[in-house]
C-alpha cells in the first residue's frame, strides 16, 4: 500500500505538459510551412525559389504510418525568386499563373522506411496535368507548442521531378528540366486554433521564452527555486545545531515540506523547459563555453532532484514520524524503515547539498561575469522585463553621445554660455 501511495505522489509531482502520439488530423500552418525549389541555370548555379502552401490537411499516426494522408494546395502566385522581374517572368512564362493559380498534391499511400522517415506516394497536379510524385519525408516532432499551447506536428520532405512532364518545356537548353524540391511543413491539430504569433493570446506569449530572454514562467520557476534553496539551506544549517527536543520538530517538519516543494517545482520547471524555447547563446560565445553551460545546467537539474530525494529517503529509513506536507496531508515514505541505512542516507543528503551549493555558486559567478564583464546580458535575460537591458560591448560607447562627445566646456562656463556656444 505504501508503495502504491508513493507512486501516486510521484506521478502527481511529475504531471506536466508532454508530447503525445495519437492518430490525429492536422491543418497545415501556412505561416510556418514553406516550399523551396531549384533547377540548373545552364550549369552555372541552381537558383532557388519559394512557394507557400495555400491550404491543406494531413493525417498522421506515429504508430501506423500506413494510415497517413496528405492533401495540400500550393499558391502559385506566391512564387518568390528574390527578384520581382524574375518572379514575374516565371509566373507568366513558366507557370501560367493566371490560368493555373494553384497546384495540388494528394497522397495515395505512405510507407515507413525508418524510425522517423518514410515515402509519401502521391499525385501532383501542375499546369492542369496530374503526374505521380514521391516525397521522401522525415518526421521531426509532434508536441504541444509552448507558445500557443496547441498540438503541433512538423515534417521535412524532398522530391524531384522533370518539369517537362507537366508541360513546362520552355527554354530547356538553358534552364534545367530536373527540379529539386525541399519542403518544411508544420500542422496544427484540427480543433486547435492556428499557430500564428499574431493570434496567440498576450498572456500566453508572455509565458513563453523568446530568442532574447526567458519567458515569465521560466523566470518564476528559476527565482522561486533559488529563493527556496537559500531559505532551505539556511534552515538546514541552523536546525542541525539545535538541541534535540520536541521544540525543534516544527523546524524539521518545515524543512521536509520545503524540500518536497522544491522537488515539485524542479519537476515542473524541467517539464516546461521540454516544450519551451531556449534563448539563443550570445554571439561569439566559444563552443566550449556553450558545452560547459549546458553541462552545468544538467548537473544543476540532477542535484535539484537528488538533494530532496535523498532527504526524503533519509526520512523514510529513519521512520521517526509520519511525513506531512506543511501539515495539510501525509506524504508516504519512499521505503520502509531501515536504521542501517540512516547514516548513509544522511551523509549522501549532506554531500549532495554542498555539491549543489558549489555548482550553484559557480553558476551564479559565471552569470555575473557574463553580465558585467563580457556584458552580453546572459543574466539580464532572466531578470524581470523592467530590468532588461541591451547587450553592449565593453570596448564601445553605449550611446551616440558617448561616441561623438561635444567639445569640453571651458572651466567656469555656465549653462547659458554653453547653450550660446552650441547655437553658434
NORQUITA-V825942 format. One record per backbone hydrogen bond with DSSP energy under -0.5 kcal/mol. CO is the residue of the C=O (numbers start at 1). NH is the residue of the N-H. Records with the same first field share a line. If there is no record, write none. Layout:
BEGIN
CO->NH  NH
END
This chain:
BEGIN
1->5
2->6
3->7
4->8
5->9
6->10
7->11
8->12
9->13
10->14
11->15
12->15
24->60
25->190
26->28  58
27->188
28->30
33->53
34->184
35->51
36->182
37->49
38->180
40->42  176
41->44  45
45->41
47->39
49->37
50->80
51->35
52->54  75
55->73
56->28
57->71
58->26
59->69
60->24
61->64
64->67
65->68
69->59
70->107
71->57
72->105
73->54  55
74->76  103
75->52  78
76->79
80->50
83->87
84->88
85->89
86->90
87->91
88->92
89->93
90->94  95
91->97
96->99  100
101->76  77
103->74
104->125
105->72
106->123
109->121
111->119
116->139
117->113  114
118->137
119->111  121
120->135
121->108  109
122->133
123->106  125
124->126  131
125->104
126->129
129->126  131
131->124
133->122
134->136
135->120  137
136->158
137->118
138->140  156
141->154
143->152
145->149
150->145  152
151->189
152->143
153->187
154->140  141
155->185
156->138
157->183
158->136
159->181
161->163  179
162->165
163->166  168
164->167
167->169
169->172
171->174  175
174->42  176
177->163
179->161
180->38
181->159
182->36
183->157
184->34
185->155
186->29
187->153
188->27
189->192
194->196
196->199  200
197->200
201->205
202->206
203->207
204->208
206->216
207->217  218
211->280
213->210
215->219
216->220
217->221
218->222
219->223
220->224
221->225
222->226
223->227
224->228
225->229
226->230
227->231
228->232
229->233
230->234
231->235
232->236
233->237
234->238
235->239
236->240
238->241
239->242
243->245
245->248
246->249
248->251  252
249->253
250->254
251->255
252->256
253->257
254->258
255->259
256->260
257->261
258->262
259->263
260->264
261->265
262->266
263->267
264->268
265->269
266->270
267->271
268->272
269->273
270->274
271->275
272->275  276
275->146
282->285
286->289  290
287->291
288->292
289->293
290->294
291->295
292->296
293->297
294->298
295->299
296->300
297->301
298->302
299->303
300->304
301->305
302->306
303->307
304->308
305->309
306->310
307->311
308->312
309->313
310->314
311->315
312->316
313->317
314->318
315->319
317->338
322->324
323->331
324->326
325->328  329
329->325
330->332
331->323
338->341
339->342  343
341->345
342->346
343->347
344->348
345->349
346->350
347->351
348->352
349->353
350->354
351->355
352->356
353->357
354->358
355->359
356->360
357->361
358->362
359->363
360->364
361->365
362->366
363->367
364->368
365->369
366->370
367->371  379
368->372
369->373  374  375
370->376  377
375->392
377->381
379->382  383
380->383
381->214
384->387
385->388
393->396
399->403
400->404
402->405
410->413
414->418
415->419
416->420
417->421
418->422
419->423
420->424
END
